[in-house]
Amino acid sequence: MEIRKIILFFGFILLLFSILVYYRGCKEGNVNIVNGYNCEEIIENYYSKNIEKTKINFQNFTIDKQYAIYSCAIDRHPVMFIFAEDIAKNGTLIVPYLKNKLYKTENSWEIDGIVKIFFDMKVQKTYNVTNDKATMKLIKQKIDDPKISQDIGLNLARRTYNKELLHF
């Protein structure tokens, strides 16, 4: 009977510890924020219920909000790149913005998302990134950076760069 009490006691302590870790994670801001927008709210307001309306109104949003709507879905699985073509419509206007985001990020999925936007720009003929040697160099540096998680997101970015950007 004594062993059962000890096991029960440690089980209770483990449960309390788990609740504490979960609570602290929520309180310390583990909610993903992009450009000041809460990703849970973005997903709820622009994907889950109103994706058709979002598509229709997308060009009316600020570039920061467009990027937040796009970027918040990057860390979801399956990854949703449905607004890449919409951001690409901004053409040269958004290039400095994307280069800045690419320069700052170490998120492999975000890198892949940005490379996909550049590819869509090339397809739509709103901007030909392959003629921009500085941007192509930055993309190459990011996809070859050993500090960035070598996961499927970065592998997809490499594929988009090598097979689609360079040879489209």
Buried (B, 14 or more C-beta within 10 A) or exposed (E): EEEEEEEEEEEEEEEEEEEEEEEEEEEEEEEBBBBEBBBEEBBEBBBEEEEEEBBEEBEEBEBEBBBBBBBBBBBEEEBBBBBBBBBBBBEEEBBEBBBEBBEEBEBBBBBBBBBBBBBBBBEEEBBEBBEBEEBBEBBBEBBEBEEBEEEEBBEBBBBBBEEBBEEE
